[in-house]
């Protein structure tokens, strides 16, 4: 019986990993098809993609999400984002976020282990609405309302450019300042000791 439980757990883990990978790819496609973020894919050195970040608060708030990091289109590691905030805020929201890295230096700073956005980094909120839902045939995601013509203006600041797409909820405060990231390389890519 223990062997059966172990096999079931392994299969469940593989299914969840596949669903997560699909969610990542769906989110990348949202950003590829939404406004100015599309052009960054052609010129960036790498990016970190977070399919879902949940954020909520009332005076004191927090946010958290997990994602993947890509260098020149190759998956190189996993990242997580945590944010704590204090101030006038109320509500909750879910959103997707992508962080583009302009060059190897910017990606290198991110992948050192811990990285934090300061007050001088802002995010461009893409105006196209995004929807995501899961069903018995898998998860789907899409952008509507002129997804290819979303009005956005973005530029690199200190080697990074950040874009977000709202998935749902309502919250007065929306900021990337104070976001802290951790990075863990893919085990196969870790240097030999």
C-alpha positions in Angstrom: 0.0 0.0 0.0 2.9 2.4 0.7 4.2 1.8 -2.8 0.8 2.7 -4.2 0.6 5.9 -2.2 4.1 6.8 -3.3 3.3 6.3 -7.0 0.0 8.3 -6.6 1.9 11.1 -5.0 4.5 11.1 -7.8 1.9 11.1 -10.5 0.0 14.0 -8.7 3.3 15.9 -8.5 3.9 15.5 -12.2 0.4 16.6 -13.1 0.7 19.7 -10.9 4.1 20.5 -12.4 2.6 20.2 -15.9 -0.4 22.4 -15.0 2.0 25.0 -13.6 4.1 24.9 -16.8 1.0 25.4 -18.9 0.0 28.4 -16.6 3.4 29.9 -17.2 3.2 29.5 -21.0 -0.4 31.0 -21.0 0.8 34.0 -19.0 3.8 34.5 -21.3 1.4 34.5 -24.3 -0.8 37.1 -22.5 2.2 39.5 -22.3 3.4 38.7 -25.8 0.0 39.8 -27.1 -0.6 42.8 -24.8 0.6 46.3 -25.9 4.2 47.4 -25.6 5.2 44.4 -23.4 5.3 42.4 -26.7 8.3 44.2 -28.0 10.4 43.5 -24.9 10.5 39.8 -25.7 12.6 40.5 -28.8 15.1 42.7 -27.1 15.5 41.5 -23.5 18.3 39.4 -22.1 15.8 37.5 -19.9 12.6 37.7 -17.8 10.9 36.5 -14.7 7.2 35.6 -15.2 4.7 35.3 -12.3 1.3 33.8 -13.5 -0.6 34.7 -10.3 0.3 37.1 -7.5 -2.3 37.4 -4.8 -2.4 40.7 -2.9 -4.6 41.9 -0.1 -4.7 44.2 2.8 -6.4 46.7 5.0 -3.9 49.3 6.2 -1.3 46.5 6.4 -1.1 44.4 3.3 0.9 41.6 1.6 1.4 39.9 -1.7 3.0 36.6 -2.8 3.5 34.7 -6.0 5.8 32.1 -7.6 7.2 32.1 -11.0 10.0 31.1 -13.4 13.1 32.9 -14.7 14.3 32.7 -18.3 17.6 33.7 -19.8 17.7 34.2 -23.6 14.5 32.1 -23.7 15.8 29.2 -21.6 14.3 28.3 -18.2 17.1 28.8 -15.7 15.3 28.8 -12.3 12.4 29.5 -10.0 11.6 32.7 -8.2 9.1 33.8 -5.5 8.0 37.3 -4.7 6.8 38.6 -1.4 5.7 42.1 -0.6 4.6 43.8 2.7 3.1 47.2 2.7 1.7 49.7 5.3 -0.4 52.7 4.4 -3.8 53.5 2.9 -5.0 50.4 1.2 -8.0 48.2 1.2 -9.2 45.2 -0.8 -7.6 42.3 -2.6 -6.5 41.5 -6.1 -4.8 38.9 -8.3 -2.6 39.8 -11.1 0.1 38.5 -13.4 3.5 40.1 -13.5 6.6 40.0 -15.8 10.0 41.5 -15.1 12.2 42.0 -18.1 16.0 42.2 -17.7 17.7 44.5 -20.2 21.1 42.8 -20.0 23.2 40.1 -18.3 24.1 42.5 -15.4 20.4 43.1 -14.5 19.6 39.4 -14.7 22.7 38.6 -12.6 21.6 41.0 -9.9 18.2 39.3 -9.8 19.7 35.8 -9.6 22.1 36.5 -6.8 19.5 35.1 -4.4 17.6 38.0 -3.0 16.5 41.1 -5.0 14.2 44.0 -4.0 12.4 46.7 -6.0 13.0 50.2 -4.5 10.6 53.1 -4.7 12.0 54.2 -8.0 10.8 51.1 -9.9 7.2 51.2 -11.2 5.0 48.8 -13.1 3.1 49.4 -16.2 -0.5 48.1 -15.7 -1.6 46.8 -19.1 -5.1 48.1 -19.8 -6.3 45.0 -21.6 -8.4 42.8 -19.3 -7.2 39.3 -18.6 -9.1 36.3 -17.6 -8.0 32.9 -16.4 -10.0 29.9 -15.4 -9.5 26.2 -14.8 -11.8 23.5 -16.1 -11.9 19.7 -16.5 -9.8 20.1 -19.7 -7.1 22.2 -18.2 -6.5 25.9 -17.5 -6.9 28.7 -20.0 -6.0 32.3 -20.0 -6.7 35.2 -22.4 -6.7 38.9 -22.8 -9.5 40.9 -24.2 -10.5 44.4 -24.9 -8.0 45.1 -27.6 -5.2 42.9 -26.3 -2.9 43.8 -29.2 -3.5 47.5 -28.8 -3.4 47.9 -25.1 -2.2 51.4 -24.3 1.0 51.0 -22.3 4.2 53.0 -22.0 7.2 51.4 -20.5 10.9 51.7 -20.3 13.8 50.1 -18.6 14.8 51.6 -15.2 18.1 50.3 -13.7 18.0 47.4 -16.2 14.4 46.2 -15.5 11.0 46.9 -16.9 7.8 45.6 -15.1 4.4 45.0 -16.6 1.2 43.7 -14.8 -2.1 42.4 -16.0 -5.0 42.4 -13.5 -6.7 39.0 -13.2 -9.5 40.0 -10.7 -10.4 41.8 -7.5 -10.3 45.4 -6.5 -7.7 47.2 -4.5 -7.0 50.9 -4.0 -3.2 50.5 -3.8 -1.1 48.9 -6.5 2.7 49.2 -6.3 5.8 47.1 -6.9 7.9 49.1 -4.5 9.1 46.8 -1.7 8.7 43.6 -3.6 11.3 41.1 -2.6 12.4 38.2 -4.7 14.2 35.0 -4.1 15.8 32.9 -6.8 16.7 29.2 -7.0 18.4 27.9 -10.1 17.2 24.7 -11.8 19.2 21.9 -10.2 20.6 20.7 -13.6 22.1 24.1 -14.1 23.9 24.5 -10.8 27.7 24.5 -11.1 29.5 21.3 -10.1 31.3 21.4 -6.8 
